[in-house]
Amino acid sequence: MRTLPFPRARSACAAALALAAPLLLGGCDWVVMNPTGDVARQQAHLILWSTGLMLLIIIPVIALTILFAWKYRHTNEDAEYAPDWDHSTGLELVIWAAPLMIIIALGALTWISTHALDPYRPLARLAKGQPLAKTDKPLEIQVVSLDWKWLFIYPEQGVATVNELVLPVNRQVRFRLTSSSVMNTFYVPTMAGMIYTMPGMETRLHAVLNRPGRFNGFSANYSGAGFSEMDFVVTATDDAGFAGWVNKARAAGQRLDLAAYNQLERPSENVPPTRYAGAAPQLFDRILGMCTKPGETCMQATMMKDMHAGGGHGSAVNDTPHQRGSDAKGAILKEPEEKGSSPHMTQPRGKPEGSTEPGSGANRNMTSLDPTALPGRVATARS
């Protein structure tokens, strides 16, 4: 059997891969560049505009680099040789003006989009050409990232879910987000950009989905062993479908009270979608205040107390040594006479016995430490 020479075989393989690439990529869904939510679509347009503006510099530079390398190659004897050339006003204008204009355009685009797509800012429209009236009430969903699952609370509907997010299409959704333990990132690529969740802090996101369907949501920030399975299903449906889903969730029977939440908060992986017919009152606020267990003081109450105890100076102090469940008074709020002092290793042992005479034996132990007494051993003073 005759074998092809190595160069020819390599060329054939390269050609085959080039022809197969469109087929391999044909099944891919570039959800970031083809989203179903208006916010994500505006972000995709921002990526395209930014890339296009940057290519206005990149493409000419690459083309000129290739052109110069070809024109001034060693074997081209017709190339102009000008060793004394050092300046061109026209070339300087092109070199400085073009990047400057692109930077100005990128800066303006960034400034406008940063304000228009601020996740904390309520939406001004549901889709292109479809403005949102200021009287339209958004659907509020409270999101909690747990180890390693997602909790969604619907306060208006009175239901809660784990790893299942259902949204009505063409309705603004206001997400309030926090975390029960470590920092995480809430990300639904087809709806909007990533937003962080942090324990004891609240972040917000306003978004909308414009087309029914089933989509993927997941955590985009490493948070431990179960991070790779920390995803959830996002379902977009019409108003009738959303109302029907709410009724099914209310029929689930089980409630997410504080005892059930503390059980749910424990680390677990591959948690299937779960529905709850109701949640404990102010559950999200208690999670935010890190006071879901009996006897714990909410951070909101602690900060309020510190604000009043601080003499009206507006400086909040965490007065809980273990952050939870304590009413101890913080050291910053104590008077000097309340603090006292404690013994330390370098504390002077009585009246100093030093001498100003050089070489005096009284100075031998001035900077030494007495060894600490160990179990079964008598401590002896050093001289």
N, C-alpha and C positions, 0 to 999 in steps of 0.2 A: 504494500500500500504506500503510495507516495504522500509525503507530508509537505505542507507548505513551508517555505522559508519563514523564519521568525518574523522579519519585518512585515511580510505580506499577511501573516496570520494576525499580527497585532493590528494592522490597518483594518482588516476585515472585522475584528472584534469591536474596534472603535466605531466603525460604521454601523454595525448591528445595534450597539448600545444607543447611538444617536437616533436611529430610526425607532427604537423601542421606547425611548424616553417619553414621547407624547402619549403612548399607550399606557405606560406605567402611571403617569401623572393624570391621566384622564379620569380616573376614579377618585381623585382627591377633591375635597371640598374646602376651598380656601375661605373658611367662614369669616376670618378677620377682614378679608377684602370683599366679601359678599354677604354681609350680615342682614338680619331681618329687623333690627331695631334702628330707629332714626339716629340715636346718639352714636352708635357704633358705625353707622354709614357715614356720618360727618367725620368721624375719626379716620375712617378709611380714605375719604377724600383728602384729609389733611396729610396723610402719609403719601398719597400720590402727588399732591402739589409740592410737598417738601422734596420728594425724590426728584421730580421734574426740574425744580429750581437748582438742585445740586448737580444734576446731570448737565446743566448748561455750562458748568465749569469742567466737570470730569471728562465728558466726551471730547471737547476741543483739546484739552491737555493731552489725552491719550492719542488723539489723531495727530497732533503736532509732534509729539514725541516719536511716533512711528515715521512721520514724514521727515523730520530732521535726521533721524538715524539712517534713513534710506538715502536722502539727498547728500548728506555729508559723510557717506561711507568712504572707506579708504580707497576703494577701487574707482570711485567717481572722480575722474580728473577734470570734469567740467564744472564742478562745484566752485562757487566763488570763495576765494580765500582773502579775508580782510582782518589781519591780526591787529590792526590799530583801531578797529571799530569798538566804541564803548558806550554809545548813547543814541536813543531814538525817542523823540518826544511823543510821536504817535504810538509807539509800542508801549511806552510808560503809561499813557492814558488808558490803553486797552487793559494792561496788566492790573492797574489799580482801580479803574472805574467799574469794570465788569464784576469783580468780586464784591466791591462795595455796594453796588446796586442789588446784587443777589442777597447780601447780608441784610440790607434794609428791607427787602421783600420778605425774607424769612422772619425777621424780627417783627414786622407788622402782622404777618400771618400767625405767628406764635402768640402775640399779644391778643389779637382778636379771638383766636380759638381758645386760648386759656380762659378767657372770661365767658365766652359763649358756651363752652363745654365744661365749666366748673361743676364737679359732681354735687356740690352742695346747693347749687342754684336750681330752682324749679325750672321745668321746661317751658320754653316759649312756643313750642310747636309740637305736634304729634308726628308730623311728616312734612315733607316739602310741599308748600302750598296749603297746609292744613294747620293754621294757627290754633293755639290752645287758649281758651278763654280763662281769664283769671278766676272766674267763679267755679271752674271745674275742680272738684275735690280729688286729690290723688289717693290711690290705694296705698295704705301704709303697711309695710311688712317689716317686722323686727327680726334681724338675722344674728345668730350667735354661732361662732365657730367653736366646736368642741373637739376633744381628742377621741377619735378622728372622724368627725361627722358634722353635719350642718343642721341647726335647729332654725325653723322658720315659724314665727308667731304672727297670726293674723288678728290683731286686736279688734278690728271692726267686725269681723265675721265670728270671732270667738273660737277659733280652731288653731291648731298647731301641727306641724309636720316635722319629720326628720328625713333628710335627704330627698325631699320632694318639694319642688317649687312650681306652683301653678299660677299663671298670670292671665288676665283678660287682655285681649289685643286692643290696640288703640286706646289705651288708658294709661295715664301717667302713674308710675309707681315710685313711691318714696321709701327707700330702704334706710333703716336705722341699724347700724352694725356695731357689734362689739365681740369680744372673745372671752372665753371662760378661763383660759390659762396662758397661752403664748400667742405671739403675733402671728397672724395668718393673712391670707389674701383671698377675697371673694372675686371670682372671675367667671362671667358668662360671655364668651367672645362674641356671640351673635347679638348681644344686647348693649353692652357698654364696656368701657375699660376696667382695669383692675382697681380695686379699692381695698385698703388695708383694714383689718380688724385687730384691735389691741385691748388687752384686759384693763378694765377700769376706765376706758375711754370710748367715746362714741364717734363714729364716722358716718357720713351720709352719702347716698347716691340716688340721683333721679334718672329714670330711664323709661323706655317704652318698647314694646314689641309690636310690630305692624303686620305680622303674618302668622297664622296658626301653624303649629308644628311642635315637634319634640326636639329639644336641643340639650347640649351638655353644659354643665357647670362644674367647676372644680376649684381646688385650692392651688394657688400659684406661688406659695411661699412654704418652703420646707419647714415642717413643724413636728418632726419625729418619726417614729417607726411606721405608723400607719398613714403617712402622708400620701403615698402613691395610690391609695384606695379612697382618698377623701374627695369623692365626687358626688354629684347629685343630678337628678333628672329635672329639666325645665320644660314645662308644657304650656304652650300658649293656645288659648281657646277663646271662643266668642263669649259674650255675656251669659248666654243661656248655659253653655257648657261650664263656665266658671261657677254659676249658681248651683248647678247640679253637683259639681265636685264638692262644694261647700256642704251641701246636704249629706253627701256620703261621708265626709269627714266628721260631721256632727253625729252621725250614726255609729261612729267607731266605738263609742262606749267609754273607753279609757280616758282619764283626764291627766293632764300634766301638772300635778300639784308639786309642792316643794320636795316632798319625799321622792316622788317619781323623777323629778329633775336631778336631784343629787345622785340618784342611781344612774341616770342617763349620762351625767357629767363624767363618770368614770371612763378611763380610756378603753376604747373598743374599736375594732376594725370590721370592715365589710358589713356595716349595719344596713339592713334592707329598709326601703321606704316605709315609714310608720306614720299613722295619723292619730291625732288626739282630739277628742270632742271639745276640749276646753283647756285652758291654762290657768295657773294660779294668778290672782290679781297682782298687777304690777310686777310680773315675773321678770320682764326685760330690765326694768329699773333696778330690781334687786340683783340681777346678774351684773349689771353695770356698776352697782355699788359694792359688789363682792360681799354680799351678805345673805346668801341663800341658805346657810346652815343656822340652826337654832343658836341663839346667843351672840351672833355676830353683829357688830355695829356697822351700818352702811357708811360708805365713804362720804355720801352726801351729808349725813348727820354729823360726822366727824369734822368735815370742813366747815360746816355752818357753826359748830361750836367753837372751832378755832378762830373763825372770823370775829365772833363776839368776844372771845377771851383775849384776843390780841389787842384790845384797846381801840378797836375801830380803825387800825392801820391797814386793814385789808390784806394781811399776810396770813395765808392758810398754812397750818402746820399739821403734819400727820403725827398725832399724839399716841398712836398705837404701836408699841414695840414690836408686835408680831403682825401688824397691819390689820388684823381682824380681832374682834371680840374683846377689846380692852378699853378701859377708860383711864389709863394712866396719863398723867400730865407730862407733856413733852418738856425736855430740858430747856428749850428755847424760851418757854413760858415761865420757867422757875426764876425766883429771885436768887441773887448770889449767895445769900445765907442758907437757902434751901439746898443748894447743890453740894456743899461740903467738900471733902477731899477724901481720897483713898490712898492707902500705902502703895509705894512703888519701889522698884528695885534700886533706883538711884537716890532714894530719899536719904538725907544726911543722918548719920547715926549719932545723935547728940551734938555736943559742941565740937566744932572742928578742932583738930589738934595739929594743924599744919604749922609750918615755920617758914619764915622768909630766908632762913640761912641755907645757902646752897649745900646740897648733899645731906641735909638733916634726915635722920631716920624717922622723924615724925611725919614726913611726907610720903612714906612708902605706900600706905593704904588709902590715900585720899581719893583715888579714882577706881579702886578695886570694888568688887561686889562680893557680898557674903554668899557662899554657895547655898543653893536651895537644899533643904533637908529632904532626903529620899526615905521611903519606907524601910525600916530596919537599919537606918544609918543616922548618926548624930551629926548635925551640921556644925562645922568648926569655923570660927572667924579667921579670915586671912589677915596677916600682919604685914 
